[in-house]
Amino acid sequence: MLGSLETEVMHALRELHEAPARDVRKKLEAGGIRVAYTTVATILSRLFDKGLVRRRRERCRGGERYVYRTAGNEQKYLMNLLRGVVATFGPSGVVHLNEEIAKLDPSQERELRRRLRLE
């Protein structure tokens, strides 16, 4: 499951389309989220390990850096998480998940539906 900062990094990267960690950090800061460059770089690396972002090396002043982009498989990732809820917690897990979704405000629900491509 993605943490709140991981979610914010994914959102920023989606808006940028492709960017190094430094630009993702700037985008987060512009949105009111203050975070260290090293934290963003670590999160992007973890998202890469989860298969949610792709990266390529690029030469830059001072050496090389990674440039990231979303992998476009968020829906697959979310569906696997939902299958995990069902396998681990059974029907009661699904009921609890449904109750938590019902607590979302309308904008959060729209974002969830958009990510699941239900709208």
Contacts in CASP RR format, 6 or more apart in sequence:
PFRMAT RR
TARGET T0000
AUTHOR 0000-0000-0000
METHOD contacts of the structure
MODEL  1
MLGSLETEVMHALRELHEAPARDVRKKLEAGGIRVAYTTVATILSRLFDK
GLVRRRRERCRGGERYVYRTAGNEQKYLMNLLRGVVATFGPSGVVHLNEE
IAKLDPSQERELRRRLRLE
1 81 0 8 1.000
2 10 0 8 1.000
2 52 0 8 1.000
5 33 0 8 1.000
5 35 0 8 1.000
5 39 0 8 1.000
5 43 0 8 1.000
6 43 0 8 1.000
6 46 0 8 1.000
6 47 0 8 1.000
8 28 0 8 1.000
8 33 0 8 1.000
9 24 0 8 1.000
9 28 0 8 1.000
9 40 0 8 1.000
9 43 0 8 1.000
9 44 0 8 1.000
9 47 0 8 1.000
10 47 0 8 1.000
10 52 0 8 1.000
10 53 0 8 1.000
10 70 0 8 1.000
10 74 0 8 1.000
12 24 0 8 1.000
12 27 0 8 1.000
12 28 0 8 1.000
13 19 0 8 1.000
13 24 0 8 1.000
13 44 0 8 1.000
13 53 0 8 1.000
13 68 0 8 1.000
13 69 0 8 1.000
13 70 0 8 1.000
14 70 0 8 1.000
15 27 0 8 1.000
16 23 0 8 1.000
16 24 0 8 1.000
16 27 0 8 1.000
17 69 0 8 1.000
18 67 0 8 1.000
18 68 0 8 1.000
18 69 0 8 1.000
19 27 0 8 1.000
19 67 0 8 1.000
19 68 0 8 1.000
19 69 0 8 1.000
20 58 0 8 1.000
20 60 0 8 1.000
20 65 0 8 1.000
20 66 0 8 1.000
20 67 0 8 1.000
20 68 0 8 1.000
21 37 0 8 1.000
21 40 0 8 1.000
21 41 0 8 1.000
21 44 0 8 1.000
21 65 0 8 1.000
21 66 0 8 1.000
21 68 0 8 1.000
22 37 0 8 1.000
22 40 0 8 1.000
22 65 0 8 1.000
24 40 0 8 1.000
24 44 0 8 1.000
24 68 0 8 1.000
25 35 0 8 1.000
25 36 0 8 1.000
25 37 0 8 1.000
25 40 0 8 1.000
28 34 0 8 1.000
28 35 0 8 1.000
28 40 0 8 1.000
29 35 0 8 1.000
44 53 0 8 1.000
44 55 0 8 1.000
44 66 0 8 1.000
44 68 0 8 1.000
47 53 0 8 1.000
47 68 0 8 1.000
48 54 0 8 1.000
48 55 0 8 1.000
48 68 0 8 1.000
50 77 0 8 1.000
51 71 0 8 1.000
51 73 0 8 1.000
51 77 0 8 1.000
52 70 0 8 1.000
52 71 0 8 1.000
52 72 0 8 1.000
52 73 0 8 1.000
52 74 0 8 1.000
52 77 0 8 1.000
53 68 0 8 1.000
53 69 0 8 1.000
53 70 0 8 1.000
53 71 0 8 1.000
54 68 0 8 1.000
54 69 0 8 1.000
54 70 0 8 1.000
54 71 0 8 1.000
55 66 0 8 1.000
55 67 0 8 1.000
55 68 0 8 1.000
55 69 0 8 1.000
56 66 0 8 1.000
56 67 0 8 1.000
57 64 0 8 1.000
57 65 0 8 1.000
57 66 0 8 1.000
57 67 0 8 1.000
58 64 0 8 1.000
58 65 0 8 1.000
58 66 0 8 1.000
58 67 0 8 1.000
74 115 0 8 1.000
75 115 0 8 1.000
75 116 0 8 1.000
75 117 0 8 1.000
78 115 0 8 1.000
78 116 0 8 1.000
82 97 0 8 1.000
85 93 0 8 1.000
85 94 0 8 1.000
85 97 0 8 1.000
86 93 0 8 1.000
86 94 0 8 1.000
89 96 0 8 1.000
101 109 0 8 1.000
101 112 0 8 1.000
104 112 0 8 1.000
110 119 0 8 1.000
113 119 0 8 1.000
END
